[in-house]
């Protein structure tokens, strides 16, 4: 309905046209602009309500086809907000009251029609006020609903209190927080509901709220929850307190998170401070150190943390890293990688505050602290581990070298027996043939070449056996100073004249247990090797000394036992060796001399030294000469026997009876021939069983048993034990082409036992036979 129309649309229900015209004239005269529709029937009213859309209905009470009450009923059903005024002459006061009760806004008697404009205005204003009130109520209802929805939707608990701090209203969140039904909340004192106290605590914000907002944080005993309480006073126009808005927020999760963060930070602090590893933190954007634990301060030799922090990583580094990249650029690259991937592990060269550099590993880890993204750097000094790794690598190389030497030695020892048996007849028959030929016989030269070739072959086998530590040695107490002194003249004749030889001997040097011939071989090989390294001349220094090798030295040198040693050193001023040559210098058949060398000289030295229980080390650099140091263990016994002069085969003749037992035919025939030429009576057997039979059938004395060690059936030692039962005075001389470990296994290599190594010469066999026969 249009409450302020410019032209009032009037629907007039009147069966007398003149009355309708008069009424409209009065309205217009009163200043009410009107547009009317005058109708008489029900159908007209229904139509005009839809078509005309009137602002007010004027209706006669009684009409021929329609009545005012019927019209009022239609208005109530179709347009209840449309103003309705009865205009009639046939209505009494009781009827008028009935019309008002049924919804008419006013009635006007036609006898007093001048009142019509005022009645129309009053009806229109009444309807306007009704509509305004209805709209206000609707707005209030809508606002109340919105407020209630908002009130209940707030996640924090909200309660409205009166001035006595009693709860008038609360939302759902408040009920959930305090954990009570609404009936136990409304009308109750807030401190009893929230805190569970009979009396309000002094800190209660609701108690203290008067003219300003109060905030308190409480921990209440229910489920150990934390509550954040806010009381906001409601003041009247006179400034007096009329109520309180009490807000309760459950901050338990936040408190727990804060506590967990505090505990985490405390644990991190304890780990940070107690860690043995140096730990530092770096912060963007400068990426300087913001903290460092005690280990970091010690690592970088700072005075305290203040001396350590506010420096960037590259300030603790040399200008460039090992790859040549500037430390500043390298550090930025490492930081970017750690920030991108979360962590990054790498090696880094650091520099302490005193300038000393050291290698280290660094683990950069990204982490969050108080909302900031930081980096943690864990640093480990790997100087010692790198040194130990280098030592392990050195020991590993030495072990591999020793294993390789051992493998080659086993190969050499394996072929030595067969070679010795083949060389025995070559050497023996050559010697005997050379003695039988006249001085001017043209065949002497050919036989001599055969003998010399056999000797070279024998020496080659001996070198292999010496290298492999398988040869049989005759140990006795030896003074190294005396050995060098007796060998010095030969050295000076062997070494070129442009090489000076200086011998520096330590006085009162203790004896060592050694094979003199083998030690002389070592001296000769090292001297010749030094001479080859000085083709343009130079100086060779030979020194002897006594030294104690302790456990620390033994720990870094394989096969070395702690103890007292005689040191024999050979130093030259020659060309020196590089690392690869030093690594292979003791390998058999490895030579730097080309076709001039066999590659067995130093290999033989190595084997002889090892067989003597000693060690040999080489120190050399290209252009700076070479030093060989040999360590031989000091002997427990110091008796040094005197050597006797070499006898001729004529001096070594005899007439005793010798039982010869040898399973190798060529060696057996040769030994028989040599012994027979020397005047001995020889009983020959192929093996132990045959030897016992020969001995059983011989009625005379048998003075010496010359027997092979390794034979089918009984070995040489077992055969001698059987023979000595019948001939108690029987002497024995063992012979073998096998290596010393095989012979030792048969119980032969014992002190006082006579032994000859194959291949042997006429002179050697004759000498050994006389020695065995003549010794008590």
C-alpha positions, 0 to 999 in steps of 0.5 A: 500500500502506498502510504504517501500517494500523490493521488489517492486511489479510492475504491468506493462501494456506494449504490447512490452516485450522488453520495459518492460524488459528494464524498469525493468532492469533500476529499478534494476540497480538503486537499486530498487528490483522489482517483476513485472507482465507484462499484456496487457488487462483490464481483466488482470489488474482487476485480478492482482490488486486483486491477485498480490497486486502491489505497483505501476502501470507503464503503456504504453499510447497506447496498441492494446487492452487497453489504459493508460487512461483506466488503470488510470480510473480503478486505480482511482476506485479500488485503488486510493492511488496506485502510477501510472506512464505513460511510453510511446513514443506517448504522447505529453505535452498536453496529459501528463498534461491531465494524471496528471490532471486525477490522474497520479503521473508522466510520463516518455518518453521512449526516456528518460527511464533513468529517470524512477527510479527517477520518481518511487521513486518520485511517491512512496514518493508522495503517502507516504506523501499523506497518512501521511497527510491524516492520520494526518488529520484523527487523527486531526479530531478524536482528535478534535471530542474527545476534543469537546465531552470532552469539551461539556461533562464537567459538569463545564462551560468552556470558552476559552478567548483571551487576551482581555478576550473575549469569543472565545468558550464555552461548553454546561455547560457554556451556561446553567450556564450563561443562555444565547444563544451562539450568546450572548456569543461568542465575548463578554467580560467574565465579562459581560456574567458571572457577568452582569457587564459593567466593570470587577470587580477587583476580577474577576479571568479572569482579574487577570490571567496573569501568574498563576491560580486564583480562586474566589467564587462569588454569582451572582444575577441570581436566587441567585446562587453561582459560583466558578470561576477559570482562568488558563492562556495560555502562549506562548513559550515566556511566554506571555499571549496568552489566558485564560481557564475560568472555571465556576462551579455552587456550589449553591447546595453545598453552600445551603447544607453548609448553611443548615448544618451551620443552623442545627449545630447552632440550635443543639448548641442552643438546646444543650446549652439551654436544661434543660436536661443534654446533653453530646456528646461522641466520638470514639474510647475512648468514652470520653465526648467531650462536655457538656451543662450547665445542665450537668455541674450542674448535675455532679457539675463540675466547668466548661466544661473543668472540665467535658469533657475528662472523660469517662461515667464510671468515673461518675459512681460507680464501679458496677451498680445495677446488679453487672456488672462493670460500664466499661463493662456495659457502653461499652455494652450500647454504642455498642447497641446505635451504632448498633440500632441508639438509646438506653434508659436505667437506670444508676446509676451515681456519681457526682464529689463530690462522691454523687450517684444518679439514672438516665435515659439515652438516647444514640442517634447516630448522624453525625457531620462534617463527624464524628459519635458521640453519644449524651447522654441525662441524667435525674436525677430520684431521686425525681421521684422515691421518689414521686413514692414510696410515691404514692405507699405508699399512694396507699397501704394505700388507698387500706387498707382503702377501704378493711377496709371499705368493711369489716366494711360494712359487719359487720354493715350489720349483727349487727342489726339481731345479736343484736335482737337475743342477747337481749332476751338471755342476758335479760332473763338470767339476770332475771332468774339468779336474780330469782334463789336462791344462792344455786340453781344448775341451777345458773351455767348453766344460768351463762354460758348462760349469759357469752356466750351472753356477749361474743357474744355481745362484739364480735358484738361491736368489729365488730361495733367498727372496722367498725366505725358503733357503737353508741358512747356517746361523751363528753369532755375527758381528756386523762391523767385522763382516763389513770390515772383512768385505770392504776390500772386495766392495772397493774392487767391485764399485767404480773408482769415481764412487767414494765409500765411507763406512761409519761403524758404531763401537761396541755393536752387539752381535746378531744371529745370521748367515755370514754368506747371506749378509755378505750377499746383502751388502754386495747387492745394496752396494751394486744397486747404489753404484748403478744409481750413480753412473756419474760418480757419487758417494756411498755411506755404510753405517751401523748403529744400535736402536730400540724400536718401540711399540709405537714404531711397531704399530705403524710398521707391519711385521716389526716386533718391539725390541733392540736391533742392529741397524745397517744403513746404505745411503747414496747420492744417486738419482733417487726413486719416485713413489711408483718405483719405491712401491715395486722395488722389492718385487722379483724381476722388477728392474729399472736397469732394462736388459742389464738387470735380472730384477732379483738383486733387491728381491734377494736382499728383502728375502734374506733380511726377512729370513733373518727376522729383520726388516728393511725400509727404503727412503728416496725422492727423485734427485735426492738419493736413496737410503736403505735401512736394515734392522736385524734383531740383536742376538741373545748369545754373543759367541762369535766363532772363528772361521777356518781357511778353505781346504782343497779337495785333496785335503778332504779325502778319506777312507771311511765307509759311507752309506749313501741313500738318495731316491733321485738317480742322477744325484745318487750316481753323482754323489757316489762318484764324488765320494769314490774319487775322494777315497771313501767306501760307498754303500748305495741305496735308493730309499730307506727300506733298501738302506736297512737291507744294505746295512743288515748285509754289511758286516763291517763298520759304517761311519757316515749316513749320507741321506736325502731328507724327503724320500718315500716311506721313512724320511732321512731322520727316521732312517738315521734313528733306525740305523743308529740302533745297530751302529751307535757311533754312526754320524749323519749328513742330511742333504735336500733340494727342498726348502727349509720349511719342508726340511724343518718339518722332518726334524732336521734343521736343529742345532748341531745337525749337519746338512748340505743343500742341493745342488752341491759342488765336489768341494762342498760335498767333500768338505761337509762329509769331512766335517760330519766325520770329524766332529765329535 
